[in-house]
Amino acid sequence: MIKVDKLSFSFPQKELYNNVSFTIEEAQHCAFIGTSGSGKSTLIDILMDPERYLYDGKLEIDPDCTIGYVSQFSELDKTKETTVFEYIAERFIQLENEIQSICAEMETSSDIEPLLEKYQFALEALDAMGGDDYESIIHKQLNLANLMKRRDTKVADLSGGEFKLIQVMKEMLNRPDLLIMDEPDVFLDFENLNALKKLINSHKGMLLVVTHNRYLLNHCFNKMIHLENTEIQEFDGRYIEYNFSLLQTKIELQEIAVAEQEEIERNETIINNLRVIATYNSEASRGRALKARVRFQERLEARRIKAPFVAIKQPNISLGIENEMEDATVVTVNHYSAAFDELLLDNVSFEIKSTDKVAIIGANGTGKTTLLRDIFNNNHPSIEINADVKVAYLSQMQGEMLNDSNTILEEFIDAGFNTYDEVRSYVSSYGFEGEIVNQKIASLSGGEKNVLQLAKVSASKANVLLLDEPTSHLDTYTQIALEKAIEDYKGAIIMISHDFYSVVNGMDYVLIIEDKTIRKMSKRKFRQMIYASHFDKDYLEAEQNKKAVEMKIELALKDTNFELAKGLVDELEELIKRL
């Protein structure tokens, strides 16, 4: 068991945790969730290397506990000649070689006792990893992830998504007591995401996974650890049940808060009346009554409900547009080809209308980003952009569109804002308030950087948006806010995405890459394709119905119509049972 007890930690500019406590027990698969920038990755760093940090509280980890780790930023070493099998089996092969070396040494050594001890230790380590039959175990994992065909491929020749899966397999097969994965799903295509789901669900040990991916959250975990506003709460159960519990709590707390506010306002009226009376009646009893009422008011304010997990501030994403174009072709791609080491796309043609919302879908490494970047740069002979078009681009390589050495304020001054006050006012609606606007962009989390890119895209007022994996690193609250902004946007959107929900909820159709070419696919056909591989029948429709009821509850709460909200909760509960 891993136990964190009343841990507090802060950076000079930001408090991250205030007396947080949680446990991870044997066989638990924990999803670690929370809004971008709340400190999830830092807490993982503390768990893995507590000696590096000065924190208050206790961290109880058995000294013999082994921790495996899969980073959200994995770099593929193109120089290595190692095959996929050799990469995954590295630790097994090391132990086998060590055992053979010790055996060879024992044949010639006169002092055999220390060698026997080393031999026994190496055997036990290999046995603990299931090393007697490691080749069969690796084959089973490769088959599970549909990667057996890549067994003898050089690691350097894998796509980024395939390499991420291979990393996950390697760490799982090393059998650490706790395996920590930080956003392992980022940039995975549909097939690789499904493979990751299977790997997670097949793992027998303790897992702590930072993820915002709704597909994984709904299908992989039996415990939630939620970090928000310096506090943590634990929930034993599925993500969908946790969200339902949060919504129920929100209704209860808001109903109490409204009643308390009414009581505070009544008391404020009495205090004001007593103050008026005290101006012409100086009796001591009047003064005592006034003081008593003021103290009562202070007590009311002190016990006002504070709910960090149900009062999460969703960013207000609004994709502005300056020049709406009606019924025009904005992008024409004609006989386009692209190559990178090998031919990626060949003789591709399509056109985008002024209000089309289009997802480009394809496996990792099929040329989606290359195509989008060529449209943005507008210097390719096969691509024509309408003269009235203004294009804005969000890159999955965040350093392309953000200057890491800038502060947030400087970044928006460079983008054309006139004053720091204007920037502060604008970025506050995206969740950047207070001292964070003076931080260097390099210090922000991946999710915060993507929100910052969305803020820049929106400020551009462009009428064609090119969005390359816009939901990557975004917390679920921001993903939903982005879906709403896309729905309301009046221009054209070309979006690369591996997020089922964003495609189905926001796009008109998809352009799917297969066999080095692109074909248009209706959203209905795309749904059918996804269902065949990933979901039970009508799952996404049921998810949409659930989301619609949740929106009705939010509107009822805005109107303080608690009876309606409670009735809708019963309806929501029935929908959740079907998911």
N, C-alpha and C positions, 0 to 999 in steps of 0.2 A: 504493500500500500504506500502511496505517496500522500503526504499530508502537509498542507500549507495552513499555518495558524496565525491569524492576526498580523499578516504581512503588510507593511507600509513602505512605499518607495516613491521618491520624486526626483525629477531633474530640476535644475535651478529655475527653469521657466515653466514647469508644469508638474502638478501632483498627479501621479498615475494610480496609486493604490492606497486605500485608507482602511487598514485593519481587515484585509480580505482573507477569507478562509475557504478551503475546499479540500476534498480528498479524491483520489483516483484509486479504485480498488481492482483486484484481479478480475480479468475478463471484461472490464468495462470499456466500451468504445465511446469516448467522450468527444463531442463537438465543442470547440472553444469559439464562442461567437462574441460579437460586440461591434460597435460602430468603428469606422476607420479612425486610427489615431488614438484609440483608447488604451493601447499598451499591451496588446496580446503578444506581439513578437518579443518585446522586452521581458515579459513574464516568462516566456519560453527560455530566453537566454539565462534568466536567473535560475530556473530549474536545472538547466544543463551545466551551468558554471557559477554556482553561488558565491565562490570566493572572489569573483570579479566585482561584486556589487556590495555596497553598504546599505543594508535595509534593516528595518525593525521587524520583529516578529520571529516566528520559527518556521523552519523548513525541515521536515522530517523525511529523509530518504535514506534507506539502508545503504551503508557504505559499499556493499556488494552489488547494489542495484545497477544494472546496465541500462543505458539509455541510447536508443537509436534515433537518428534525425534525418529528415528529408527537408531540404531548404526550399523556399518558394523561388529562389533564384539559383537555378542549376546551370552550370556552364559545361558544355560539351567539349571535351579535349579532342580536337581534330587530329592531333599528332599521334595518338595512341593506336596501336595495331591490335589491341585486345578485342576478342570476339565477345558477343553478348553472353554466351555461356561462361567464358573465362571471367568476365567482369562480375557476373552474379556469384560465381563459385569461388571468387578470390580468397575468401577467408577459409573455406573448406580446403582449397588447394594448398594454401600456406600451412595449415595444420598437418595435412598429409605429408608435405615435404619436410616439415619439422620432425614428424614421427620417423620418417625414413632416414633423416640425417642422424637422429639420436640412435636408431638401430645400428647404423653403420659405425657410429662412434663407439657403441658398446662392444662391438666385435674386437676392437683393438685396445680398449681402455683397461687399465688395471684397477681404477677406482670406479666401480659400476653403480654404487649407491646413489650419488647425486643424479646420475643419468637415468636411473630407474624412476626417481621422483619426477624428473622432467617429462619422462615418457608417460607416466601415469597421468600427470597434469594435462598433457596434450591430448591424450585419449579421452579424458573426461570432458575437455572442452569440445572435442569433435562429437562426442556422444550427445552432449547437451544441445547441439545444433541439429541433431538427427543425421549426423555425418555418415552413418553406415550406408545410407542409400541416397546421398545428396543429389546424384544425377537424376534419379527418378523424381525427387521432390521438385527440383528446378524445372523439369519437363512438365510436371503437373501445373506449376505456376505459369509457365509460358503458355500452356494450352488454355488455362483459365483466362488469360489476358489476350488470347488469340494472337500470340506472338511467336509460336513455335517455328513459324517459317523464317524468323529472324535469328534463330539459335546461333548460326555460324557467321552471321553478318558482323562486320567490324562495328564497334560502338560508334566510331567516328562517322559512320554512314547512316545513323539513325536520325529520324526527325526529332525535334525537341520534345514532342508529346510522347514518343516511344521511349526516349531516354529517361523521361520522368518516371514512366511505369517501371523501367528496368531498375531505376534507383529504389523505388518503393519495394520491388521484389527482393532486391539485395538486402535491404535493411530488415525486411520481414524474415527472410531466411537466416539471418544472423541471430534471430530469436532474442532480441533484447527484452528485458523485463518491462520496459516502457518504450513504445515507439511514438515519437513526436513528429508530426508532419505539418509544415507551415504552408497553407494554400497549395496543396499538391495538384489541385484541379486547374490551376490557371493556365489558359491557352490550350487545354486538351480538346481535341475534336470529339465528336459524338461517340465514336467507337472507343477511343481511348478513355473517355470519361466513364463509359459503361464498364470497361475493363477495370478501371480504378475502383468502381463500386464493388465489383466481384472480389477484388483483392482485399478490400477493407472488410467485407462481410465474411471472408474465409479466414481472416486472421484470428488466432486464438488468444493472443496476449492483450495487455493493456494498450490502449491507443488514446492519444490526445491530438486532435486534428483541428487546426485553424482552417475554417472554410466559410465562405458566404454562398456556396453553390447550393441552390434550393433543391436540386435533384439529389445530391448526396445527403443533404440535411434530412430530407424526407425519407431516405431509404437505408441509411447506414448506421445510425447511432442510437444508443440506449440511454445516454445521459447528456444533458446540456450544462456547460459551464459558461455563464453569461457575464462578461465584464462590461460595466457601463458606469460612467460618471464616478470613477474611483472605487466602485463597489462590485462585489461578485455575488451572484446567487446560483445555486445548484438546482437542477431539476432531473429527477430520475424518470426517464420516459422519452418518447419520440419528440422531434422538433415540432411537428404539427400539433401535438398535445400541449407542448409548452406554450406555443403561440396562443392557443385557445385559452389556456390558463391565464396568460398575461392579459388577454382581452377581458376576461371575466373580472380580474382584479382591477383593471382600469375603470370599468363601469362602477364597481363598488367604491373605489377611491374617489372618483369624480362626484358620485352622489354624496359622499361624506363631505368632500371639499366644498360643494355648493351649499350644503346645509351649514357648514362652518363659516363660509363667507357671509351668508345671511346673518348669522349670529354676530359676527364681527361688525357688520354694518349697523345692526341694531344697537350694539354696544357703543359704537362710534357716535351715533346720534345722541345717546344718553350722555356721553362724555361732553359733547359739544353743548348740550342744554345745560349741564352742570357748570360748565365754564362760563356760560352767559350769566347764569344766576349768581356765580361767585363774583362777578364784576360789580354787582350792586348789593350783595348780601354777604358780609364777611364772617358769618357765624362759623365757628370751628368745625361744627358738624358737617357743614357744606363742603369744607376743604377735605375733611376725612372721606366723605362720600366720593368726591372726585378722585382722590388718590387711590381708593379701593377699586374704582372702576377702571382706572388706567392700568393698575396691576393686573386686573382680570383680563383686560384687553391684551396685555403682554403675554399672559399665559395662553390665551387663545391663539395668538400668532405663533408662539413657540411650539404648540402641538399641531399646527397645521400640517396636513398630510404631505410628506415628501416621498415621492415614488420614482427613484432614478430609472427603474426598469420599465415603467409604463408611461413616462413622460419624455420619451426619446425624441429629440428634435430632428425631424426629417428635413433635408435640404430642400429649398424651394427652387427647383431646376425649371427654368423657363427658356426654351430654345427660341430666341427672338428671330425675326425676319424683317428686313427692310424693304425688299423689292419682290413682292409676290408676282409670279409668272403663271398665267393661266394657259393651259392646253398647249404647252410648248415642249419641244425636245431639248433637254438641258445637257445631256452627255451622250455622245455617239462613239461607240467602239466598233471599229471595222477592220476585220482580218488582223487582229492583234495577236502577237506571239511574244513569249517571254522565256528566257533561259537563265539558269543559275547553276553552273556546273553541268546541268543537263536540261533538256527542254521541259518546261513546266506547263506552258499553255501554248496551244497551236491553233492559229486561224480562228480566233474567238471574235464573235460579233454580237452586239446587243445595243439597245438604246434605253435611256432613262428619261421618263417624262417629268414635268415640273413638280408633280405632287406624289410621285412614286416613292414608296418606302420599301426598300429591297434589301434582303439579306443575301450575302454571298457565303455559300456553304461549301465546305470541302475538307478533306483530311489535312492534317498538319503537313506543311511542306509542299502544297500543290500550287502556290503562286498567288494566293489571295492578297497578301500584303503588298507584293510587288505590283499587282494590278492597281490596287487602291492608291499606292504612292505615285504611280505613273499618271493616274487621273489628276491627282493633286498638283503634281509638278507641271502638267499640261505642256510637255515638250516631246511627246511621242507622236510619230507620224500617223499612227492608227487611231489616235484619240482626238476627238473634236469637242470642245466646250463652247456652248452658246455664249455669245458676246455679252449678254445681260446677266450672266451667272457670276455670283460671288461665292467662292468655295471656302469652307472651313474644315480643318482636318484634326482628328483626334488619333494619336498614334499609340500603338501598344508599346512602342519603345519610347517611354515618356521623355527621355532626354532629347528627343527630336524636336519637341514642341515647347519644352520648359527648360529654362536656364538654371541648373542646379545651384549656381553661385549667387543667383538673385534671391532677395527676400520676396515674399508674396507681394508686398507693396511695390517693389521695384519691377516685378514681372508685369504688373498691370499698367504701370507708368510706361514701360517699354511697349505695351500693347495699345497705347493711345489714350489712356485716361489722363486727365489734366492735373488732378491733385490727389494727395494721399487721402484726404477726407472722402473724396469721390470713390476711391478704391475701397476704403473701409466700409462705406455704406453698401457698396455693391457686393463684396465678398461675404458680408455678414449673413446674407440669405443662403449662402452655400455652406454655412457652419464655421467660417473662419472669423473668429471674433477675438478681441483682446490682444494679448501679446503675441499670439501665434502669427499675426500678420507681419511681424518683424523677424520671423524665423527664416533661415535659408531653406530653399526648396529641397535641397539635398537631405535635410533632416526629417522631411515628412514621410509618412507611410505610403505604400503603394496606392492604397485607396484614396488618401488625401490628394495625392498627385493626380489621380484620374478625375476627382471632383474638380480640382483646379483647372484641368484641361477642359472639362465640361463648361466651367464658368467662362473660360476664354472663348470657347466655341460659341456660346450663347451671346457673349458681348460683341462678337463680330457681326451679328445680324445677317449672316450669310443665308442664301436661299438654296444652297446645296451643301449638305453635311456628309462628310466622309468619316465614318466612325469605325476604327479598327479595334475590336474587342473592348467596347466602352464599359462593359460590366465587370471586366477583370479587376480584382481587388476590391470592388465596391461592396459595402455591407448590404444586407437585404433591404433595409429601409431606403437606401439611396437607389438601389436597383429598381424598386417599385416607383420611386419619384421620377426616375429617368423614363420608365415605361409610360408614365402619364404625360411627361413632357414630349415624348416622341408622338404619342397619340394626338396631342394638341398642335403639333408643329405643322405649318402650312406649306413648307417647301419640300424638296426631295431629299431623301436619306439613302445612302448606300452604306450598309453596315456589315462588317465581318463579325460573326458571333458564333460561339459554340454553346450559347445559353438557350435551351429549349424555350424557356418562358418568354424571353425577350423577343425571339423570332415569332412565336405563335401569337403573342399578345400585341405586337406592334407593327409587324411587317405586312405588306400587301401580297407579296409573293417572294420566292427565293430564286437565286441563280445558283445552280448546283454544279460544282466542278467534278467531272468524272472523265477519265481517259484523256486528260490534257485539253479538254474542251468544256464549254459552259452551255447548259441548257436551262431554260426557264421552267419552273415548277410552281404550280398553284399551291396556296397554303394548305388546301384540303389534302392534296397528294403528299405534301411534306409531312402533314400530321400522320397520314397512313404509314409512311415510311418510318417515322419515328416510333409509332406504336408497335410496328413489327419487331423492332429491336429493343425497345426500352420500357414501354409503358403498358399497363393494362388498358383494355378498351375504354375509351371516353375519359381517361385520367385527366388530360389537360382541360377538357371541358368542365369536369368536376372541379378542378383547381380554379378555373375562371369563375364558376358559380360561387365558389367559396370566397374568392376575392371580392365579388360583387356584393355579397352579404356583409363582408367585413367593412366595405365602403359605406353601406347603408347604416351600419352600427356607428361608424365614425361621424356621419352626418347627424344621426340621432343624438349623439353625445354633444356635438356642437350646439344643438338646439336644447340641450339639457332635458331631452325627452327620454328619461331613464326607463319608463315602462316599455316604450317601443324597442329600446336597445336590448332589454332583457328578453323580449319576445323573439327578436332576431337572433339572439344567442342560442335559443332552443333550435331554431332553423339551422344555424351554423353547425351545431353539434351533430345533427342528422347528416349533414353533408360530409363532415369529417369522418364519420363512421364508414362512409363509402370509399374513402381514400386509403 
